Amino acid sequence: MLAAPTWHLYILRCRDGTYYTGITNDLEQRLHDHNHGQGCRYTKYRWPVRLVYPETLPDRSSAMKREAQIQGWSRQKKERLAQSRGASPRR
């Protein structure tokens, strides 16, 4: 029996200092895509991007719910979340 894919929620800090929140089932590939202008329209012109917060979730539904939650947060709250994992969001 095949294991269900693991999903990842992630927050990126873009070159212009803004944050992008997304989900994927292949975090390494998605980061590569974002840093080569192929990730999405938002990061296409704001790369390079840096991963400041990763979170693993059990399924796509959970990841989408968490993404929607975080997207509604203020910049300061996203920075505190990134700092809680030891990332320095201002570099």
N, C-alpha and C positions, 0 to 999 in steps of 0.2 A: 504494500500500500504506500502510495506517495504521500509525503508530508505536504501539508498546505504551505504555500509560500509565506514567508515572513514579510510584513510590511513595515516601512519606516516613515516616520514623520521627520521632517528636517527643517531647520531654519538656516538660511544663508544670509550673510552680510554682503551686500553688493558694493562695488567700487565706489558708488556715490553715497554710501553710508546707509542706504535703505535696507530693509529686511524683506526677504521673500520666504514664505512658508509653503512647503509642498509635501507630497507623499510619493512613495515609489516602492517597488519590490526589489529593486537593484540599486542600492545607494551609490556604490562606486561608479556605475555606468551613468547614473543621473548626474552626479557631480561632474564627471568628465563632459557630459553633454552641456551642462550649464557653463562650464569654463571654456567651451569651444563654440559658443554662440548658437548652440542647437537645443538648449533646454526648453525655453519658452519665450514668448514675446517679451515678458517683463525683464528677464535677465539677459536677453540677447544683446542689448546695448549697454548693459551694466556690469559685464564681466571684466576682470576676474571676480569670482565670488569665493567666499570662504565659509565653510561649514562651521556654525557656532553652536548648533544644538541638534543632536540626533536622538530619536526615541524609537524604540522597537515596539510594534503592536502586533497582536495575533492575527488580524485579518484586515481586509480592505475597508470594511465598514467602520471598524474602530478607528482606523487611520483617518478616514474622511471626517468622522465626528470630531476627532482631536484637532485636525487641521482647521475646521470651521471655528472651533472654540478659540484657538490661538490667533487666527486671522482677525478676530474681533477684539483682540487685546491692544493696549497702547504700546508704543515703542518702548517705554520704560519697563513695562511688565515683561516684554520679550527679552530685553536686556538682562533683567533679573533672572529669568529662566536660564538663559545662556550662562550666566555667571554661576548659577547653582551647579552646573556641570563642569565648572573649572575653565570654561572658555572665556576669553577676553574679547567681548564683542566690539571693542573700539579700536582694535589694531588694524 
